[in-house]
Structure formats: structure tokens, C-alpha cells
Amino acid sequence: MNPDWRAIAQSHILAQEFAEALAIAETAARQFPEDDTWPHLAGFCWERLQALDQAAMAYRRAIALNPGNGEVWCRLAAVCATDPAAARAVYEAAQAACPDFFGIYLNWGNFELESGEPETALAIYDRGWAATGHPDLQENRAIAQALCQDLPAYYRERTERAIAQGQWESAWSSYERYLAQVPALVWTTVQGWWQAAGTQALLWQEAALRRFPEAEALHYEVMVQRLRGGDPQGAIAQGCFMKLSSGQYIDLNDLCAKNPLPPPPRPAARPNPASRSAAVAPSYAPMVFPPSSRNLQAFLQVIRYAEGTDSADGYQIAFTGRRFAGLQDHPRVVHCSGRLCSSAAGAYQFLETTWDSVAAAIGASDFRPEWQDRAAIELIRRRGALEDVEAGRIETAIAKLAAEWASFPRWRGDTYGVYGQSVVDMGTLMAVFQQRVAGGGYSQPSRFLRLSRQ
């Protein structure tokens, strides 16, 4: 009797034993060379093992056997996502091979959204809607359309997020698009970006100057930056201005050409981080007692479900599923899984730095479950999602919190979220919320109302 290869492979996958499942898939592929199931499964296993080149080769073998399998086309495009041109070429070929498969248009549109191309995404969703009429395309189309209505705000948010994450290549790309869309510079915005860019500030300022050559204040900023960088001749070439108390600038090019330049301005002293953190003011002043609605309690359970901490001991689970004993403080231990390392701990997987910030704001004295619940609510409030939760706009709240909890998707069909990691499907999270709000499946009731500020 031949072994049931599918059942054996499935058992290994359920046990997260992808190397063993891969061996089964490759053995079965040799016995059944015309069956596209096995290279498809091999590609899946290679992908989970972070071997993307091998995954792409396996998916291409599956497509050669069955070009009409839209799901395999989507997986191939996903593993090619680090090369946008290659991913787009795959989606183009997939559309030609499977014009009636809505998933191609959904994933392609989502890829363009993630790449900062909402207008392209909108066109793809429209094309998919015309070809398939699938409702998920309309939902994501509405998101893309809303983004297209305020492109400066969209690219500003992408730039700020990329800077916060230290993703400077992405930040630069979004910054250039922001400059192309915005009618005039918002100084309070761009100056903060220039400051964050550090040694690259001049590059960022010069890009703005190319877009707004008539802005005298910008000429002045570039001149000062060149002086700071030890380039007086470049400063002269850029121009020489005097800034008046009224905020106006006077062009002094002729004078500067005949007189020596002043010494570069001394950089301002940096504030002491310790003194700044010690003086954190509570950010929850209007919320001494946070709301206790059924929606909010159910939503806390949704977060825990997504983060894998919805068991009874979830308040004492660290990254990789390890348990810790004491609740006197955040455990402050970094655990690694593959190439990912994190200090995340507790029911809401607080990073050590996140916990320090929110604990200071709410006055948390330890890491007890009550304080963890309160801290999660504070993070929800900071992201502007608390009213959405209370009003039942759960998908909107999840989208707003995708940057806070990496397991949250940004929209339906989102696969890799804000941080490029696997996320829980939006439909699954909505089903969990409905179950919890109806009163089922609580692992431990929220107890934050028992606390009073000490």
C-alpha cells in the first residue's frame, strides 16, 4: 500500500516541522512528476524555512504543470516581493494566465499599496472588480481611493513611519513623493525629518530645494547645512542670506562674495535623555478609569488572540512562547527565533522600551495583569483607535493599530502587515471579536477597573 503522502505532510506542517514536510513533498514529486501539488507544497515549505530562491523555483515548477492555479502565482509573487520589478512581472503573467481569479488582483493591489503606489493599486482593484466582481476588491478599493484623495498626507505618514523604523531607503522614496505632491513645504514637518536624517540632512534639503527653488528660506537652510559640513565654497555658491526678526530673508550674495564667511554655527547641546524620561507627564489624565465596555474587553481578547497569548497564562508569555515567573517588572529578556529577536512579553507582547514609556505614563507599579490591561488600553488610545473600538468600528481600529501590534493586518487581504511579518487574517480577527463580544471564550476577565492610581 502506498503511503498517504498528503496526510503525512499535513501532520508535519501542523507541527511546524517544515523540513520534514519538505522531504515528503520532494519524495512525492519524484513519484508523481505530473502532479503540481507537490512542487506547490515544496515551495510553501521552502518559504517557511526562509529560503525564498528555492521557494520561487518550486512555485515555478508548479506553475509549469498547472498555469491556471492562481494561488501558486500569488505565492510566487510574494516571494519575489523584495524585487518590485520581478513581483510586478509575475502579477502581469498571473493576470494573463488566470484572469478570473480575484486573489491575483487583491494581492497585486495590496502589493502596490505596500509599495506606496495607491493610484496604481486603485487601478488594479478596479480592473479586478470588472473581471471578477469580488466584494473584497471593493473594500480595498475604498481604502486606496481614500488614500488617493490626500496623497500628501499619505506620503507624509509613510515617511514618518519609515524614519521611526530606521528604514531610510523607504523613507527617502516616500519623502520624494511627498515633495512631488505637496503644494508648499510644511516647515514643522520637513525640518523634523531633516534633523532625523542626521548626516544625510543636506541631501534631503537639496531635494526640497529642487522642488521649491523659489523658497529663500530653503536656500538659507541649505547654506547653513553646508557651512556645518565644512563646505564654505558650497555655501557661497548656494547663496548668502540674512534672516530678520520678522522672518524675512535678505539676499546678501554680493556682500558674502567679498567678505570671509563666519565660522560654522555650533550645534545645539543635546538634552539629557535620562532627565527627559524622568519627567514624563501622565498621558492618561482624562482616563483615570478607562472605559469598561464589552467591546473594549472583547477587543483586548482579540489582541491576545493575534499575539498568541490568549491562554490562561498569557500574561506570563514572552516572545517565542517562553514562560516567565515574576510579575514585579517586565522580564527584560531578549529571545530569538530564527533571525528575529525581541524583548516582547506579556499578554500584549510589550517591548521593553514600549513598556517603560507606557508604564511611566499610567503610573504602573509592576507587571501584574491589571497593569498590562491598562497599558494596552493606553496604547489603543494613543493610536486614536479607542473611540473606534467603543463604537464597534473594529476593522478601522485594527488597521490603526497595525503599527502597534505586528500581528494585525492593515486591511482585508493584507499578508505581511506593517513590519513584513505574517499577520492574522482580518476576517479571522472579526470572527474572534464577535465570539468574544457575545460572551464566549474569555481566558481571563479584564480586571483593570480594580486599580486606582497610587
N, C-alpha and C positions, 0 to 999 in steps of 0.2 A: 504494500500500500504506500502510495506517495504521501509524504508529509504535507500537512496543511500549512504551506508557506505563509499565507496571509495571516492566519491566526497566530503563528509563531512570531512573525514580525510585529504584529499589533501588540502582542504581550510585551515585547521588548520596548516598544515605543511608549506604552503606558508606564513602564518602569523607568523611563528616561534613559534607557540603555541604547543609545543611538548607534554606537559602534557595532553592537551585536545585531541590531536590526539591519544595518548596512550590509553586514556579511550575508545575512539571509537574502536581502534583495539582490545582491550580486550573484549569489548562487542560483537563485530562481531565474535571473535574467539569462544565465547561460543555458538553463534547461528550456526556457520559453522565450527564445530570442525575438519572437514576433509580438509579444505582449508588452504594451507600453506601460503597464502598471509598475513593473519592476524598476526601470530607469527613473520613473517618476518618484517612486519611494526612495531610491538611492539618492536622488537629488535632495529630497527632503532631509534625509539623514546627514548628508554632507553639509547642508545648510545649518542644521542644528549643531554640527561639530565645527562651525565657523570656517569651513573650507569652501569658500564661495566659488573659486575657479572650478573645482571638481563638481560642485553643485550645478554650475552652469553647463558643464559638459554633459552631465547626466540628464538635465532637463532638455537639452538639445537632442539627445538620443531619443527621449520620449516623444518629442515633437516630430522627429523624423518618422517615427512609427505611426503617430496619430496627430496630424496637424490640426485637427478640429477640436482638440482638448484645450479650451480657453483657460482653465485653471493652471495648467502647466505653463502656458505663455505668461500668465501673471507672475508665477513664481520665478521664471527666468528673468523677467524684467526687474523683479525685486532684488535678485542677487546681483544685477548689473547696475543698481541704483547709484553706486559710487562713481560711475562714469555716466553722467546725464545723457551724453550723445548716444551711447550704446543702449541705455534704457529706452530712450525715445525711439530708436531704430527697432527695438524689439516690439514696442507697443504698435508702431506702424505696421509691422509684419503681422502682429496678432490681429489687428483690426481687419486686415485683408483676409486672413485665414478664418476668423471667427466673427464675422460682422454682426451676428445676432446675440453674442454673449455680453451681457451688461457689465460683468465684472471687469472686462478689459477697459471700458470707458470709465468705470468708477475708480479703478486703481490708477489709471493713467491721469485722470483729473486730480486725484489726491496727490500723485507724484508731482504734478505741476504746482499744486498749492504749496506743498512742502518745499519746492524749489523757488518759491517766491514769484510764481507766474499766475496770479489769479485770473487774468484776462484769458490766457491760454486754457486754463482749467475750465473756465466758463464755456468756452467754445467746444471743448471736448465733452463736457456734460450735456450740452445742447445736442451735439452730434449723437451721443449715446441715447438720449431721450427720444430723438427722432427714429433711431434704429430699433430700440427695444421697449420703450415706454415704461421702464422700471422705476418705481417710486423713489428708491434710494438716490437715484441720479437727480431727481428734482430737489430732494432735501439738501444735497451737497451743492447743487447749482445755486440755491438760495444763499448759502454761505459765500460762495465765490462772487455772486452778484453784489452782496453787501460789501465785501472787501473792495470790489472794483469801484464802488461809489465813493470811497475815500481812500485812494491809493497812497497819498502822503502819510496818513495815519497808519496804514497797513505796513508800509516800509519803515516808518519810524519805530513801530513796535518790534519788527523783526531785527532792526539794527540794535535796539536796546537789549533785546533778549540775547542776541549773539555776543554782544560785548560782555554781558553779565556771565555768560558761559565760557568766555575766553575763546570763542570761535571767530578769529579775526578775519579769516578769508570770507566767511559768510557775512560777517558784519560789514566788510568793505563792499561786497556786492550789493547788499541791501542799502547801504549808505549812498552809493552811486545812483541807485534807482530812486531813492528818496529825493536826491538833488534834482533829478530829471523831472519829478512830479510836482515838487513844491513850488508855488509861485514866488515865494520870498523866504529868506532864511529866518528861522526862529532861533534867535541867538542863544536863548537859555537852553535850548535843546542841543544845538551843534557844539557849543562850547564845552558842554559836559562830555560829549563824545571825543572831542579833540583832547581834552585833559586825560580821558581814559586811554587814548591811543598812545600816550607817552612819547617815545622817540619817533613814532610814526605820525605825530600830530601835524607836521608840516605837509606831509603827503595828503592828509585829509583836508587841510585848509586850502591847499592848491587846487584840489578837485572842486571845492566850493567856489574858488575864485574863477576857475574856467567856466563855471555855470553862471556866476554873477559877477562879471568883470567890472561892472559899474559900481560895485559896493566899495566905497572908500574905506569904511571901517574894516572890511576884509583885507584890503591891501595893507592896512596898518597891522593887523594880526599876523599876516604872513611876514611882514618886515621884522616884527619883534621876534617871531619864532626863528628867523634866520640869524638874527643877532644872537639869540640864545644858543644857537647851534654853532657859533663861531664862524659865521659866513657874512662878514660885513660888506663885501663886494656884492654879494647876492642881495643884501638888504638895500644897498644903494640902487641896484638895478630894479628892485621891486618898487621902490618909491620911498618917500620920506614924508611923514605926516605929523602934525601936532594935534593932539586931542584936547579940545577946550572943555571947560566945566559944563558947558551946555550940551556936550555930547557930540558936537560937530567936529569935523576934521578939516585942517587946513593943509593944502599941498605945499610942501617946502622942498621940492626936488632940487631947485636951483641952489638953495642955501646949503643943502646937505652935500651937493657935489663939490662945493668949495671949502667945506669945513670938515674936520675929523668927526667921526661918529662917536657918540657917547659909549661908555662901556656897557656890555650886555646887562640887562636887569637881573638882579639876584632873585632866584626862585623863592617863593614864599615858604616859610617853615611849615613842615607837615605837622598836623596836630597829633598828639599822643593817643594812639588807639585805645590804650587802657583807660585813660581818663574819659574818652568819649563813651566807651561801653559801660563804664561805671555810672554814667549819668543818664542811662536810657529811661525815658519817661514812659509810664504805662500807656499803652496804645488802646486800652480797652475801657477807658474811663466811663463811657456811656453804657458799658456792658458788664457791670459788677456781677450781675446774674445773667448769664447768657440765655437765649431762648431755649425752651424745652419742648418744642413741638414734636409731634410724631414724625413729621417729615425730616426734621433735623436728626433725631435719634436714628431713623432708618438710614439716612444718608451717611452717618458715621459708620454704620454697618457696611454700607456699600464700599466705603474707602477700605475698610478692613478686608472685605472680600477680595477687592482688587489687589491689595498688597499681600494677600495670603496669610493674614493674621486673624481670621475670624473664628479661630478655635478658642476654647475656654482660657488657654494660657497665652493668648495673643499679645497681651500687654508685656510679656517677657520673651518675645521672639526678636532675635537680631537678624541681620542680613545673612542669607544662606540657610535660614531656618534654625539656626542655633539658639538654644535657650540660655538665658542668664538668670541669676538668682535674685540679687538685691534690687530694691526699688528706691534706694536712698538717692540715686542720681542716674542720669543717662550712663550706660555702661562705658562709653567712650573707648570702644574697641573696634578696630577695623578688621573686617573679614573679607576674604577674597573668594570669588567663584570664577574660574577661567581668567579672563582679562579684566573682569570687573571687581573692584574693591570698594567697600563702603562701610561707613560707621552707622548706617541706618539701624534703628532699634525701636522697639515698642509697637503698640497696636497700629500706629500711623507711620511707622518707619521713619522717625525723625532722624535726620543727620545731626551729628554732634553740634555743628555750628547753628543749624536751624533751631535746635532745642535751646541753646544758650540765648538766642535772640528772643524767642517767644516766651521762654520761661521768665526772663527778666521783665518782659512787658506785662505778663499777667501775674507776676509775683509767686510763681510756683516754688514750693519749698523742697520738693522731691520729685520722684518719677512715678508716683502712685497712679493707678488707672484714672482716678478723678482728675488729676492734673493733665494727664495725657489727653483725655477727652476735651478738657478746657482749651488746651493748646491747639488741638485740631480745629476747634471752632474759631479760634483766633486766626489761624491760617486761612480758613474759609472766608472770614470777614475781610482780611487784608486783600484777598484776591477779588473782592467785590462780588462774591457768589452767595453770601448769606441770604440776601433777600430772594434770590432765585430759588434757593432750597426751600425757604419758608413758603414761597408762592407756588411751589410744585414745578418750577421750570428746571427739571433735573438735568436734561441734556445740556442746557445752557450752562448750568453750574459745573458739570463735568468738564465741558470744554474750557471754561475759565480756569479750572484747577489742574489742567493737564500739565502745566509747568510746575505745579507743586508736588503732584504725585505722578511719578513716571509711568505707572500702570494705567493711567487714564488716557483715553483717546481724545482727539480734538474734534472729531466728527464721525459720523457713521462711515464705516469702511476704512478708517484710519488704522494702519497696521503697526507703525513704528513710533507714533507719538512724538513729543517734543524732543526727546533725548535719543531717538534712534533705537529704542528698545521695544521689545514686544509689549503690546498693550492688550487689555481685556476689551472684547468687543462691546460697543455701545449698547447693542440690543441685549446682551447678557447682563450688563450693569442695570439697565432699566428693569429687566425681569427681577433681578435681585432686590431692587428698590421696592417694586410693587409687592413682592413677597414680604419684605421686612415691614413696610408701612401697614400691611394688613395684619401684622402681629405675629408673623412666623419666623422662626429661625434665628432668634437672638441668642448669641453665645453668652453674653453677659450684659445686663442692662446698664445704660449710661447712668453715672452717679454724680455728674458734675454739679448738680444743684445742691449737694450736701456741703459744698465748700463755701466758706465765707473768707473774704480777704483778711489775712492776718496783718 
